[in-house]
Amino acid sequence: MRNGVMASTFDSLERAFDKFNIDFYLIGAFARDMWMNHLEELPSRRATRDIDFSLYIRDIEDFQKLKDYLEVNEGFVKGDEPYRLFSPDQTIVDLLPFGGIEDDGVVYLDGKKPIDISVFGNMQVLNNAAIISTENREFKICTLPGLCIMKLISASEKSDRLNKDMGDFYYILENYFEIAGEKIFESPYEDLIDDNFVPKIASAKMLGREIKVILSESDELRDKVLILLARQKGGFSDEEITNMYIQEKNDNQIIRMKLITQLLLEL
């Protein structure tokens, strides 16, 4: 991505983040695609020219200085939303601050209209970000288990994003066996390979274990995610879902509920 059509956008953002000593994390669709770009046979997912970053910001003045610098020195144009800018190549860049400017899991930004952004869970997710090293620097990127948590939280808080965010979550859950590759056959997941091995079931359990690591940092976050996932069972018990799954293994809704039950068992 840094060497493609958006190379100049990434270069500009990196200069700005370095100038203001801002810790930044790649999130959103680009982060998702970073973990999937080795795969050629997965069902296609919506393409994007949006770049989403979470930024650890100490105070609102630092955030404003960053945006002003990008506008004056790097040719960005501020959008109507106080977190959105457009780069010179018309890439949409969303800069979502968290950290020192949070108030009970919410960041309040003043733009053309007052806006609040929920960043509940961001700290825990990004504490577990992956670090990718290149010749010149290191980059932090949200993992897929972390992205699943972000999607669940977003879907629960914004009704207009419910279908999109849950669609992104299920895309990862349903394809995690292909995404994880041979890792599922290695420690500490080898116990998932047994006589009853079903790839999608085993990978749902694997994803659950990886999500659990992040949730262990916050009881409040864990409780909220458990409630959100339980709702996806449609009011059915685990036994009822298993019986339906045995009878209708090709029903997409039943498959999803079965995968949710297996993920929950690991949490």
C-alpha positions in Angstrom: 0.0 0.0 0.0 2.8 2.4 0.8 4.4 1.9 -2.6 1.1 1.9 -4.6 -1.2 4.7 -5.8 -1.5 6.1 -2.3 2.2 6.2 -1.5 2.3 10.0 -1.3 -0.7 10.0 1.1 1.1 7.5 3.4 4.3 9.5 3.2 2.5 12.8 4.2 0.7 11.2 7.1 3.9 9.6 8.4 5.7 12.9 8.3 2.9 14.5 10.2 2.7 11.8 12.8 6.5 11.9 13.3 6.5 15.7 13.6 3.9 15.7 16.5 5.2 12.4 18.0 1.9 10.7 17.6 1.5 7.0 18.1 -0.7 5.7 15.3 -2.5 2.5 14.4 -3.9 1.4 11.0 -7.4 0.2 11.5 -10.5 -0.4 9.3 -10.7 -2.0 5.8 -7.0 -1.4 5.0 -6.0 -3.2 8.2 -8.4 -6.1 7.3 -6.9 -6.3 3.8 -3.3 -6.4 5.2 -4.1 -9.7 6.8 -5.8 -11.1 3.7 -3.7 -9.9 0.7 -2.1 -13.3 0.4 -5.4 -15.0 -0.4 -6.9 -15.2 -3.9 -9.9 -17.4 -3.4 -11.9 -15.7 -0.7 -15.3 -14.1 -1.5 -14.7 -10.5 -2.6 -15.2 -7.8 0.0 -16.0 -4.2 -0.7 -13.1 -2.2 -2.0 -12.1 1.0 -0.3 -10.0 4.1 -0.8 -10.6 5.1 2.8 -7.7 5.0 5.2 -8.6 4.8 8.9 -6.1 5.5 11.7 -6.5 5.5 15.5 -4.3 8.1 17.0 -3.2 8.3 20.6 -3.7 12.0 21.4 -2.9 13.8 24.7 -5.2 16.7 24.2 -7.5 18.3 21.7 -5.1 21.0 20.8 -2.6 18.5 19.6 -5.2 17.0 17.3 -6.1 20.4 15.9 -2.4 21.2 15.2 -2.0 17.9 13.4 -5.0 18.6 11.1 -3.8 22.2 10.5 -0.3 20.9 9.5 -1.7 18.4 7.1 -3.8 21.2 5.5 -1.1 23.8 5.3 2.0 21.8 4.6 0.7 18.6 2.9 -2.1 19.8 0.8 -4.9 18.0 2.6 -8.5 19.4 2.7 -10.6 19.2 5.8 -14.0 17.5 5.4 -17.3 18.3 7.0 -16.6 15.8 9.8 -13.9 17.0 12.3 -12.0 13.7 12.0 -12.0 13.5 8.2 -9.6 14.9 5.6 -9.0 14.4 1.9 -5.5 13.9 0.7 -4.3 15.5 -2.6 -5.0 12.3 -4.4 -8.6 12.4 -3.0 -8.1 9.5 -0.6 -10.5 9.8 2.4 -8.5 9.8 5.6 -10.3 9.4 8.9 -8.2 10.2 12.0 -9.9 8.9 15.1 -8.3 10.1 18.3 -8.3 8.3 21.6 -6.3 8.3 24.8 -5.8 11.5 26.8 -8.8 13.2 25.3 -11.3 10.5 26.1 -14.1 11.1 28.5 -15.6 7.8 29.7 -14.9 6.1 26.4 -16.0 9.0 24.2 -14.1 11.7 22.4 -15.9 15.0 21.8 -14.8 17.0 18.7 -15.9 20.4 17.6 -16.4 20.8 13.9 -19.1 22.5 11.9 -21.4 20.6 14.1 -20.6 19.1 17.5 -19.8 15.4 17.2 -18.9 12.6 19.6 -16.9 9.5 18.7 -17.1 6.4 20.8 -13.6 4.9 21.3 -14.7 2.3 23.9 -12.3 -0.6 23.7 -9.8 1.1 21.5 -7.1 1.1 24.2 -7.4 -2.6 24.8 -7.5 -3.5 21.1 -4.5 -1.3 20.2 -2.5 -2.5 23.2 -2.5 -5.8 21.3 -1.8 -4.3 17.8 0.7 -6.1 15.6 4.0 -4.4 14.7 5.2 -4.7 11.2 8.8 -3.8 10.5 10.3 -2.4 7.3 13.8 -1.2 6.5 13.2 2.2 7.9 10.5 2.0 10.5 7.9 0.1 12.4 4.1 0.3 11.9 1.3 -0.7 14.2 -1.7 -2.4 12.7 -4.9 -3.6 14.3 -5.2 -7.4 14.3 -8.2 -9.2 12.9 -9.4 -10.3 16.4 -9.1 -6.6 17.5 -11.0 -5.5 14.4 -13.7 -8.0 15.2 -14.1 -6.3 18.6 -14.2 -2.9 17.0 -16.8 -4.0 14.6 -19.0 -5.4 17.3 -18.8 -2.3 19.4 -19.5 0.0 16.4 -22.5 -2.1 15.3 -24.0 -1.9 18.8 -23.6 1.8 19.1 -24.5 3.0 15.6 -27.7 1.7 14.1 -26.9 3.1 10.7 -23.7 1.0 10.6 -25.2 -2.2 12.0 -25.5 -4.2 8.7 -22.1 -3.0 7.4 -20.2 -3.7 10.6 -21.8 -7.0 11.3 -21.2 -8.0 7.7 -17.5 -7.2 8.2 -17.4 -9.2 11.4 -19.0 -12.3 9.9 -16.8 -12.0 6.9 -13.8 -12.5 9.1 -15.5 -15.2 11.3 -16.7 -17.3 8.3 -13.3 -17.1 6.5 -10.9 -17.3 9.4 -9.7 -20.8 8.5 -8.4 -19.6 5.2 -7.1 -16.4 6.7 -5.2 -18.1 9.5 -3.7 -20.7 7.3 -1.3 -23.2 8.8 -1.3 -21.4 12.2 -4.3 -23.4 13.3 -2.2 -26.6 13.1 0.5 -25.1 15.4 0.8 -24.5 19.1 -1.3 -23.5 21.0 -4.1 -24.6 18.7 -3.2 -28.2 17.9 -5.9 -29.4 20.3 -8.5 -28.1 17.8 -7.5 -30.7 15.3 -9.4 -33.8 16.4 -11.5 -36.7 15.0 -14.4 -34.3 14.6 -12.4 -31.6 12.9 -14.5 -29.1 10.9 -12.4 -26.2 9.6 -14.9 -23.4 10.1 -15.7 -24.7 13.6 -12.1 -25.0 14.6 -11.2 -21.6 13.3 -14.1 -20.0 15.1 -12.7 -21.4 18.4 -9.2 -20.2 17.4 -10.6 -16.7 16.8 -12.4 -16.8 20.1 -9.1 -17.6 22.0 -7.4 -14.7 20.2 -10.2 -12.3 21.1 -10.1 -13.5 24.7 -6.6 -12.2 25.1 -7.7 -8.7 24.3 -10.9 -8.9 26.4 -8.8 -10.0 29.4 -7.6 -6.4 29.8 -11.1 -5.1 30.6 -14.0 -6.7 32.4 -16.3 -4.0 31.1 -15.2 -4.6 27.5 -15.5 -8.4 27.9 -19.0 -8.2 29.4 -20.2 -5.9 26.6 -18.8 -8.2 23.8 -20.3 -11.3 25.5 -23.7 -9.6 25.5 -23.4 -8.5 21.8 -22.3 -12.0 20.7 -25.1 -13.7 22.7 -27.7 -11.6 20.8 -26.4 -13.2 17.6 -27.8 -16.5 18.7 -31.3 -15.3 18.1 -32.6 -16.4 21.5 -31.7 -20.1 20.9 -29.8 -22.3 23.3 -26.5 -23.9 22.3 -28.3 -27.3 22.2 -31.0 -26.0 20.0 -28.5 -24.4 17.6 -26.5 -27.7 17.5 -29.6 -29.6 16.6 -30.6 -27.2 13.9 -27.0 -27.3 12.5 -27.1 -31.1 12.3 -30.3 -30.9 10.3 -29.5 -27.9 8.1 -25.7 -27.6 7.6 -26.1 -25.5 4.5 -28.3 -22.8 6.0 -26.2 -19.7 6.3 -28.0 -18.2 9.3 -27.7 -21.5 11.2 -24.1 -21.8 10.3 -23.5 -18.3 11.7 -25.2 -19.1 15.0 -23.2 -22.3 15.2 -19.9 -20.4 14.7 -21.0 -17.8 17.3 -21.6 -20.6 19.9 -18.1 -22.0 19.3 -16.5 -18.6 19.6 -18.4 -17.9 22.8 -17.2 -21.2 24.3 -13.7 -19.9 24.2 -14.5 -16.6 25.9 
